[in-house]
């Protein structure tokens, strides 16, 4: 896949996710947040594992893993409030 395809997929997923979440009733807030926190936990654990084991050897992979951990942590913290 090319970078343009990957970015297009990311933007489309973000747009669809926003539309779905914005139309969800308030009673679904807690289940949606718990699902988001679970996904964030997987992302954080995966990023830390890649960084700790040295599997992310080149600088680009290390940067992506670091960004994933940062986004996962911030999303989990912000979405819970």
C-alpha positions in Angstrom: 0.0 0.0 0.0 1.1 3.5 -0.6 1.4 6.3 1.8 -1.5 8.1 0.1 -3.7 5.1 0.5 -2.8 4.7 4.2 -3.5 8.4 4.9 -6.8 8.2 3.0 -7.8 5.2 5.1 -6.8 6.9 8.3 -8.8 10.1 7.4 -11.8 8.1 6.3 -11.8 6.0 9.5 -11.5 9.1 11.6 -14.4 10.8 9.9 -16.6 7.7 10.1 -15.7 7.2 13.8 -16.5 10.8 14.6 -19.9 10.6 12.9 -20.7 7.3 14.7 -19.7 8.6 18.1 -21.4 11.9 17.7 -24.7 10.2 17.0 -24.5 7.8 20.0 -26.9 8.5 22.9 -25.6 9.4 26.3 -26.5 6.0 27.7 -23.8 4.5 25.5 -21.0 6.7 26.8 -19.6 4.3 29.4 -19.5 1.3 27.1 -17.9 3.3 24.4 -15.3 4.7 26.7 -14.4 1.3 28.2 -14.0 0.0 24.6 -11.8 2.9 23.7 -9.7 2.4 26.9 -9.2 -1.3 26.0 -8.0 -0.4 22.5 -5.7 2.3 23.9 -4.3 -0.2 26.4 -3.4 -2.6 23.5 -1.8 0.2 21.6 0.2 1.4 24.6 1.4 -2.1 25.5 2.4 -2.8 21.9 4.3 0.4 21.5 6.2 -0.1 24.8 6.9 -3.7 23.9 8.4 -2.7 20.5 10.5 0.0 22.2 11.7 -2.2 25.0 12.6 -5.3 23.0 14.4 -3.3 20.3 12.0 -4.6 17.6 11.7 -1.0 16.4 15.3 -0.6 15.3 15.2 2.2 12.8 14.5 5.8 13.9 11.2 6.0 12.0 9.8 2.9 13.7 10.9 4.2 17.1 9.2 7.5 16.4 6.0 5.8 15.4 6.0 3.6 18.5 6.6 6.7 20.7 3.8 8.6 19.0 1.5 5.5 19.4 2.2 5.4 23.1 1.7 9.2 23.4 -1.6 9.2 21.5 -2.8 6.1 23.3 -2.1 7.6 26.7 -3.6 11.0 25.9 -6.7 9.5 24.3 -7.3 7.2 27.2 -6.9 10.1 29.7 -9.0 12.6 27.8 -11.8 10.2 26.8 -12.2 9.1 30.4 -13.0 12.6 31.6 
